[in-house]
Amino acid sequence: MSKNRVVVLKIVANELTISAAAERFGLSRRHIHRLLARYRDNGLDAVDPRPRRPHSNPTSTSRLVRERVVELRRELTAQGLDAGPLTIAWHLEHEGHRPPSTSTIRRILHTAGLITPEPRKRPRSSYIRFQAAQPNETWQSDFTHWRLADGTDVEILNWLDDHSRYLLGCTATRRVTGDLVVSDFLRVTDLHGVPASTLTDNGSVFTSRFTGGKNAFEYVLALQGVRQKNGSASHPQTQGKIERFHQTLKRWLAKQPPADTIGDLQEQLDRFRDHYNERRPHRANDRATPATAYRATAKATPATTTAEPQYRVRYDHVADDGKVSLRRAGRMHHLGIGVEHRRKRILALIDDTTVTVVHLDTGEIIARNNIDPTRSYWRNTTKSAGRWPSR
């Protein structure tokens, strides 16, 4: 029995006066008079302590929003996409709802049993984070492994903008080679411009710094004035953004039907790239999508002077007949290189008047062809060997 009931019953039974009850039970006379009024109006049940919680809360989360939070968690998780409170809040806002705080979303998910306890992690504040100030200031690149439906191991080459986390390129292949890195890099630069620098590990497809000389990728970067940066050996944290991206990519792929072919896998990667860039908010971008962050700021460019010629770069092999085909202004032209250079890997450096052909393995200039839009065949104007100047 509550103290309020005891007080009222003893006063009603004339066992205690109001003053004596106040002194004995530590209550004010005014409060006891309120209790007696409640008793007279509504009986003994009315004297029990009343909850202080208001009957309504205008700031509480509506049932519709609470249900949508749970639905979004399940939908995004089933698709292999990020389903944290920040992402859920972003989706709610874009659906026209007023999102509650992330702590409220977390409580809703916890009440619904949708949060799995994880081991305590190192706090984010303890990490030293580096981020490029502009889009195209630094591109991170690396490749990761995946398996097709029949168990075949394939590799996925990725290019990620350090500033915005924009996924510039995502290519599936049997094996990432030095040739693929060069051709894929040039393809991405045609779409997004040439970066000021790149950041990769020390894999042989990216650098020959530990074996002497230069590989094809290093020649391309030097010719375009791109600064090459490589992480320390056995220290993948330097390329932390691309390493963390691979986790996101694989979590999404694991929720998709296994791809039968590389072509099928590439279709999945194209869909993922569109979603990742355009419809996935990123915590590092203050909840903006990578595409929004990439387009919001002027792009950085290689640190070259305006007096230097601007080249368009084409990667190719010399055909067995000693020629290389080149499309310019919608018309196909053929460059005479020389049969002695057949099957060599080359870079064609194209400016307004001249095509300069460089042998990738040696850096030797093996041909110069004057651009003549009226002719389909451009002959080699020099047979003397030269070296492309290093920067």
C-alpha positions in Angstrom: 0.0 0.0 0.0 1.3 3.4 -0.9 2.2 6.0 1.7 -0.5 8.3 0.3 -3.2 5.7 1.0 -2.0 5.1 4.5 -2.1 8.8 5.3 -5.6 9.2 3.9 -7.0 6.1 5.6 -5.6 7.1 9.0 -7.0 10.6 8.8 -10.4 9.3 7.6 -10.5 6.8 10.5 -9.7 9.6 12.9 -6.5 7.9 14.0 -4.4 10.9 13.1 -5.0 14.6 12.6 -3.8 16.4 9.5 -1.0 18.0 11.5 0.1 14.8 13.1 0.1 12.9 9.8 2.2 15.7 8.2 4.8 15.4 10.9 4.8 11.6 11.0 5.1 11.0 7.3 7.1 14.1 6.3 4.4 15.6 4.1 3.2 19.2 3.9 -0.3 20.0 5.2 -1.1 21.5 1.8 -0.3 18.2 0.1 -2.4 16.2 2.5 -5.4 18.5 1.9 -4.9 17.7 -1.9 -4.9 14.0 -1.2 -8.1 14.2 0.8 -9.8 16.2 -2.0 -8.8 13.5 -4.5 -10.2 10.9 -2.2 -13.5 12.6 -1.7 -13.9 13.2 -5.5 -12.6 9.9 -7.0 -12.0 7.4 -4.3 -8.9 5.8 -2.8 -7.3 5.0 -6.2 -7.0 8.7 -6.9 -4.5 9.3 -4.1 -1.8 7.2 -5.6 1.3 9.1 -7.1 0.6 10.4 -10.5 3.1 9.9 -13.4 4.8 13.1 -14.3 5.2 12.2 -18.0 3.0 14.5 -20.2 0.1 12.9 -22.0 1.6 14.1 -25.3 5.0 15.1 -26.7 4.9 17.3 -29.8 8.6 16.6 -30.5 8.3 12.8 -30.3 9.1 10.7 -33.4 5.9 9.7 -35.3 5.0 6.1 -35.8 5.3 6.5 -39.6 8.9 7.6 -39.2 9.8 4.9 -36.7 8.4 2.3 -39.0 10.3 3.8 -42.0 13.6 3.7 -40.0 13.2 0.0 -39.4 12.2 -0.6 -43.1 15.2 1.3 -44.4 17.6 -0.6 -42.1 16.3 -3.9 -43.4 16.2 -2.8 -47.1 19.7 -1.3 -47.1 21.2 -4.2 -45.2 19.6 -6.7 -47.7 21.2 -4.8 -50.6 24.7 -4.9 -49.0 24.6 -1.1 -48.5 25.5 1.1 -45.6 22.6 1.2 -43.1 23.9 3.3 -40.2 21.9 6.1 -38.6 23.5 8.8 -40.7 22.6 7.0 -43.9 19.1 6.3 -42.7 18.7 10.0 -41.8 19.8 11.0 -45.3 17.3 8.8 -46.9 14.5 10.0 -44.7 15.3 13.6 -45.5 15.3 12.9 -49.3 12.0 11.1 -48.9 10.4 14.2 -47.5 10.5 13.2 -43.8 11.9 15.3 -41.0 14.6 12.9 -39.7 15.1 12.5 -36.0 18.6 12.7 -34.5 21.0 9.9 -35.1 20.9 8.9 -31.4 17.1 8.6 -31.7 17.5 6.5 -34.9 19.9 4.3 -33.0 17.5 3.8 -30.1 14.7 2.9 -32.6 17.0 0.3 -34.2 18.1 -1.0 -30.8 14.4 -1.4 -29.7 13.6 -3.3 -32.9 16.6 -5.7 -32.2 18.4 -4.6 -35.4 21.7 -3.6 -33.8 24.3 -6.4 -33.3 26.8 -5.6 -30.6 30.4 -5.4 -31.9 33.7 -5.4 -30.1 34.8 -2.0 -29.1 36.8 -0.3 -31.8 39.6 2.3 -31.7 37.9 5.7 -31.5 37.8 7.7 -34.7 39.4 10.7 -32.9 42.6 8.7 -32.4 43.3 8.4 -36.2 45.3 11.0 -38.0 43.3 11.7 -41.2 44.7 13.2 -44.4 42.4 14.5 -47.1 43.2 16.3 -50.3 41.9 19.8 -50.4 40.5 19.6 -54.0 39.1 17.0 -56.4 41.8 15.5 -58.6 44.5 16.6 -56.2 45.2 12.9 -55.5 43.7 9.7 -56.9 44.1 6.5 -54.9 44.3 3.3 -56.8 44.5 -0.4 -56.0 42.9 -3.7 -57.0 41.2 -6.4 -55.1 40.1 -10.0 -55.7 36.7 -11.5 -56.3 35.3 -14.8 -57.5 32.8 -15.6 -60.3 30.0 -18.1 -59.8 32.2 -21.0 -60.9 35.0 -20.1 -58.4 37.2 -18.4 -61.0 39.4 -15.7 -59.3 39.2 -12.3 -61.0 40.5 -8.9 -60.0 38.9 -5.4 -59.8 40.9 -2.3 -60.4 39.6 0.9 -58.7 40.4 4.6 -58.9 39.1 6.8 -56.0 39.3 10.5 -55.6 41.0 11.3 -52.3 39.1 14.5 -51.6 35.5 13.5 -52.4 35.7 9.6 -52.3 34.3 9.8 -55.9 34.7 6.4 -57.6 36.3 7.4 -60.9 36.8 3.9 -62.3 35.9 0.3 -61.4 37.1 -2.3 -63.9 36.8 -6.1 -63.7 39.5 -8.2 -65.4 41.1 -11.6 -65.3 44.3 -10.2 -64.0 45.5 -6.6 -63.4 48.6 -6.0 -65.5 50.8 -3.0 -66.1 49.2 -2.5 -69.5 45.7 -2.5 -68.0 46.7 0.1 -65.4 48.0 2.4 -68.1 45.0 2.0 -70.4 42.5 2.3 -67.6 44.2 5.4 -66.2 44.1 7.1 -69.6 40.5 6.1 -70.0 39.6 7.7 -66.6 41.6 10.8 -67.4 39.7 11.3 -70.6 36.5 11.3 -68.5 37.6 13.3 -65.5 40.8 15.2 -66.4 44.4 14.5 -65.3 45.1 14.5 -61.6 47.8 16.4 -59.8 49.1 13.2 -58.1 48.4 9.5 -57.6 48.8 7.4 -54.5 49.2 3.6 -54.7 51.1 0.8 -53.0 54.4 -0.5 -54.4 52.9 -3.2 -56.6 54.9 -3.9 -59.8 51.9 -2.7 -61.9 52.3 0.8 -60.3 56.0 1.2 -59.8 59.5 -0.2 -60.5 61.1 1.9 -57.8 62.6 -1.2 -56.1 63.7 -3.0 -59.2 65.3 -0.2 -61.2 64.1 1.8 -64.2 60.5 2.9 -64.9 57.4 0.9 -65.8 54.7 2.0 -68.2 52.6 3.7 -65.6 55.5 5.7 -64.3 56.3 6.9 -67.9 52.7 8.0 -68.4 52.6 10.0 -65.1 56.0 11.7 -65.9 54.9 12.7 -69.4 51.7 14.2 -68.0 53.4 16.0 -65.1 51.5 13.9 -62.5 53.3 13.5 -59.2 53.5 9.8 -58.2 53.2 8.9 -54.5 53.7 5.4 -53.1 52.9 4.2 -49.6 55.5 2.7 -47.3 56.1 -1.0 -47.6 53.8 -3.1 -45.4 51.8 -0.1 -44.4 48.4 -0.2 -46.2 47.0 2.5 -43.8 48.6 5.1 -46.2 46.1 4.1 -48.8 43.4 3.8 -46.2 40.6 5.2 -48.2 40.9 2.7 -51.1 41.4 -0.1 -48.6 38.2 0.9 -46.7 36.4 1.3 -50.0 37.1 -2.4 -50.9 35.2 -3.5 -47.8 32.2 -1.5 -48.9 32.4 -2.9 -52.5 32.7 -6.5 -51.3 29.9 -6.2 -48.8 27.6 -5.0 -51.7 28.8 -7.7 -54.1 28.2 -10.4 -51.5 24.5 -9.5 -51.6 24.2 -9.8 -55.4 23.7 -12.9 -57.5 27.1 -14.4 -58.3 28.3 -13.2 -61.7 28.8 -15.9 -64.3 31.3 -13.9 -66.4 33.5 -10.9 -66.2 31.0 -9.0 -68.3 28.2 -9.8 -65.8 30.5 -8.7 -63.0 31.2 -5.4 -64.8 27.5 -4.7 -65.1 27.2 -5.2 -61.4 30.2 -2.8 -60.8 28.7 -0.2 -63.1 25.4 -0.3 -61.1 27.4 -0.1 -57.8 29.5 2.8 -59.0 26.3 4.8 -59.9 24.7 4.2 -56.5 28.0 4.8 -54.6 28.6 8.1 -56.3 25.1 9.5 -56.7 22.9 8.0 -54.0 25.0 7.1 -51.0 25.9 9.9 -48.5 29.4 9.7 -47.1 30.3 10.5 -43.5 33.6 12.1 -44.5 31.7 14.5 -46.9 29.3 15.7 -44.1 26.6 13.5 -45.5 27.0 14.7 -49.1 27.3 12.1 -51.9 30.8 11.7 -53.5 29.4 13.1 -56.7 28.2 16.2 -55.0 31.5 16.7 -53.2 33.5 16.0 -56.4 31.6 18.6 -58.4 31.4 21.3 -55.7 35.0 22.5 -55.9 37.4 23.4 -58.8 39.6 20.5 -59.8 43.3 20.4 -59.2 45.6 20.0 -62.2 49.2 18.7 -62.6 51.9 21.2 -61.6 53.0 22.2 -65.1 53.7 25.6 -66.5 51.4 27.0 -69.1 54.3 27.3 -71.5 54.6 23.6 -71.7 52.7 21.8 -74.6 49.4 20.1 -73.6 49.3 16.5 -74.8 46.6 14.0 -75.4 48.0 10.6 -74.5 47.2 7.3 -76.4 48.5 3.9 -75.2 48.9 1.2 -77.9 51.0 -1.5 -79.5 52.7 -1.2 -82.9 51.0 -3.6 -85.4 52.9 -6.3 -87.3 52.9 -4.0 -90.4 54.6 -1.3 -88.4 51.6 1.0 -88.1 49.4 2.4 -85.3 45.8 3.5 -85.9 44.6 6.8 -84.4 41.2 8.4 -84.5 41.2 12.2 -84.7 38.2 14.5 -85.2 36.0 11.5 -86.1 38.4 10.3 -88.8 40.7 7.2 -88.7 44.4 7.8 -89.5 47.3 5.5 -89.7 50.8 6.3 -88.3 53.8 4.9 -90.0 56.2 3.7 -87.2 58.4 1.1 -88.9 58.3 -2.7 -89.0 61.4 -2.9 -86.9 59.2 -1.6 -84.0 56.3 -4.1 -84.5 54.6 -5.3 -81.3 56.4 -2.7 -79.1 54.3 -1.0 -76.4 54.1 2.7 -77.2 52.7 6.0 -76.0 51.4 8.4 -78.7 51.6 12.0 -77.4 49.3 14.1 -79.5 49.4 17.9 -79.6 48.0 20.3 -82.2 50.5 19.6 -84.9 52.5 16.5 -84.1 52.2 12.9 -82.9 55.3 11.8 -80.9 55.6 8.0 -80.4 57.6 6.8 -77.4 58.7 3.2 -76.7 57.4 2.5 -73.2 60.1 0.1 -72.2 63.1 2.4 -73.0 61.6 5.9 -73.2 63.1 6.2 -76.8 61.3 8.4 -79.3 60.8 6.0 -82.2 58.6 8.2 -84.5 57.3 11.6 -85.1 54.3 12.1 -87.4 53.1 15.5 -88.6 49.3 15.8 -88.3 47.6 16.3 -91.7 43.8 16.1 -91.5 43.5 15.6 -95.2 45.5 12.4 -95.3 44.7 9.0 -93.8 48.4 7.9 -93.6 51.0 9.9 -91.7 54.6 8.8 -92.3 57.4 8.8 -89.8 59.4 11.9 -90.3 62.4 10.8 -88.3 64.4 7.6 -88.1 66.9 8.8 -85.5 66.5 7.5 -82.0 66.0 9.9 -79.2 65.0 9.9 -75.6 62.0 11.6 -74.2 63.1 14.2 -71.6 62.3 13.3 -68.0 60.6 15.9 -65.8 
